[in-house]
Amino acid sequence: MLEQGVLHVYTDGSSFQNPRRGGCAALLVYLDSENNEQTRDYQDMGSPGATNNQMELSGCIHGLGSAIKFDGLDAMSRVIVFTDSMYVVDNYKNAIYTWPKTKWMGREGSILNVDRWKELVKTIKQL
């Protein structure tokens, strides 16, 4: 159920194994002033060599980037991101609060996809 004044950002990413090629998409959904559902979408289908996790992150980055550019953002009280990626859900708080303090190192060494995690954090902070 959509709420008035809330921008819903639905994201997804995927990757083929052979040849490795990824894509992602984001859909912005909101209610206009007359309570009619409106949508805006973003798709990227051209990421050779990308993994599924990289594309899940890219979907979130592009979705939030689209939210930042959304003309009606000032009228929104919240932005809610929906993703099916446990990789993103389980780690976004680490990317915001923990990993920058540990120089992007985890218990087992370097964090994977650091460039995309940093970009996601930067995008979140712009909202």
C-alpha positions in Angstrom: 0.0 0.0 0.0 1.4 3.3 -1.0 1.5 6.2 1.4 1.1 9.9 0.4 4.3 11.8 0.7 6.5 8.7 0.5 8.8 7.9 -2.5 9.1 4.1 -2.9 12.2 3.0 -4.7 12.1 -0.6 -6.0 15.5 -2.0 -7.1 16.9 -5.2 -8.6 20.1 -6.4 -10.1 21.2 -9.6 -11.8 24.0 -11.2 -13.7 24.4 -14.0 -16.3 27.2 -16.4 -15.6 28.5 -17.1 -19.1 29.3 -14.7 -20.6 29.3 -12.7 -17.4 27.1 -9.7 -18.0 24.9 -7.8 -15.6 22.0 -5.5 -15.5 19.9 -3.5 -13.0 16.7 -1.6 -12.7 15.0 0.8 -10.4 11.4 1.9 -10.2 10.2 5.0 -8.4 6.6 4.8 -7.3 4.6 7.5 -5.5 1.1 9.0 -5.2 0.6 12.4 -6.9 -1.5 15.2 -5.3 -4.7 13.5 -6.5 -3.7 10.1 -5.0 -3.0 8.6 -8.4 0.0 6.1 -8.6 2.8 7.5 -10.7 6.0 5.7 -11.7 9.5 6.5 -13.1 12.0 3.9 -14.1 15.7 3.4 -14.7 17.4 0.4 -16.5 21.0 -0.5 -17.2 21.6 -3.6 -19.2 25.2 -3.2 -20.2 27.6 -4.2 -17.5 30.1 -6.7 -18.9 31.9 -8.7 -16.3 29.6 -7.6 -13.4 28.5 -10.0 -10.6 25.0 -10.3 -9.2 26.0 -8.5 -6.0 27.6 -5.6 -8.0 24.4 -5.2 -10.0 22.2 -5.3 -6.8 24.3 -2.5 -5.5 24.1 -0.6 -8.8 20.3 -1.0 -8.8 20.2 0.7 -5.4 22.7 3.4 -6.4 20.8 4.2 -9.6 17.4 4.1 -7.8 18.5 6.5 -5.1 20.3 8.7 -7.7 17.0 8.9 -9.6 15.3 9.8 -6.3 17.7 12.7 -5.8 16.9 14.0 -9.3 13.2 13.5 -8.9 11.4 16.8 -9.3 8.9 16.1 -6.4 11.5 15.0 -3.9 11.0 18.1 -1.7 7.3 17.1 -1.3 8.3 13.7 0.1 8.6 13.0 3.8 10.5 9.8 3.3 12.3 7.6 0.7 11.9 3.8 1.2 14.1 1.4 -0.7 12.8 -2.1 -1.5 15.4 -4.7 -2.6 15.5 -8.5 -2.6 19.3 -8.5 -2.0 20.3 -9.8 1.4 23.8 -8.7 0.4 22.7 -5.1 0.4 20.2 -5.4 3.4 22.8 -7.2 5.6 25.6 -4.7 4.8 24.4 -1.2 4.1 24.7 -0.2 7.8 28.3 -1.5 7.8 29.0 0.5 4.7 27.7 3.7 6.4 29.0 3.3 9.9 31.6 0.6 10.3 33.7 0.0 7.2 34.9 3.6 6.8 36.3 3.4 10.3 38.1 0.2 9.5 39.5 1.5 6.2 37.1 -0.8 4.4 38.6 -3.9 5.9 36.6 -6.7 7.4 37.5 -9.7 9.5 38.6 -11.6 6.5 40.4 -8.9 4.6 39.3 -6.3 2.1 35.6 -5.7 1.6 34.4 -6.7 -1.8 32.9 -4.1 -4.2 34.3 -1.2 -2.1 33.8 1.3 -5.0 30.1 0.5 -5.3 29.6 0.5 -1.5 31.3 3.9 -1.3 29.1 5.2 -4.1 26.0 3.9 -2.4 26.9 5.6 0.9 27.7 8.9 -0.9 24.3 8.7 -2.7 22.4 8.0 0.6 24.0 11.0 2.2 22.8 13.2 -0.6 19.2 12.5 0.2 
